[in-house]
Amino acid sequence: MKKTGKFIAILLVILFAAPIEMNGTGLNMNNLKVPEYKTIIRQTRQRIIPTKTIWLSSLDLTKMNQGIGKPVLDKNADLKPLSIAKQIFKKGVGTRVNSSLWIDLGGASNRFVASVGVDDDTINRAKVTIHNFKIVGDGKKLWESGPMNYGDPAKKVDVNIEGVKTLVLFVFNVGSRASQVQLDWADAKFIVQGREPVTINPPKEEYV
């Protein structure tokens, strides 16, 4: 099996890729190790398969769970422009507290990029609550915002999701049960090399 994989990797390089320098001596086929030909496969794939941007708001968000109401595409939960600490965003998803979205990536996405925070349109009595954005890939935490309050600047998200099959986007409320808080996955997008992400129903017991 290893010999077959090694052969395929070398064949891909010969057919599609320019020579790859290793240790300054060129490609040494006799000494090629497993990690090296995996790198070659990845580099060759990047050369022959173009990347594309898939916006989170372009996916089917009917499968997104949240405390109250439904997620909104490219607007906040009150159908106004997405706004975090007076910064306006044209794209994204407006949601409510305690939300989760499960996404089947199929190992075909490279990165997930976004700006997250509490929307400026949150009502006064919900402004004192604290929130936490969290991203989980194949059961492992990949990124977490830490506590966020109303008025905090948007936090940038740029997560490497190469090889991840299932991604989950969470927003938790910390310390209270306020349901009127508006929370934004602003400018949220996937950098994809292969098939596009697809939202899926969560399992009966969600892992966090």
Buried (B, 14 or more C-beta within 10 A) or exposed (E): EEEEEBEEBBEBBEEEBEEEEBEEEEBEEEEBEEEBBEBBBBBBBEEEEEEEEBBBBBBEBEBBBBBEBEBBBBBBBBEBBBBBEEBEBEBBBBBBBBBBBBBBBBBBBBBBBBBBBBBBBBEEEBBEBBBBBBBBBBEEEBBEBEEBEBEBEBBEBEBBBBEBBBBBBBBBBEEEEBBBBBBBBBBBBBBBBBEBBEBBEBEEEEEE
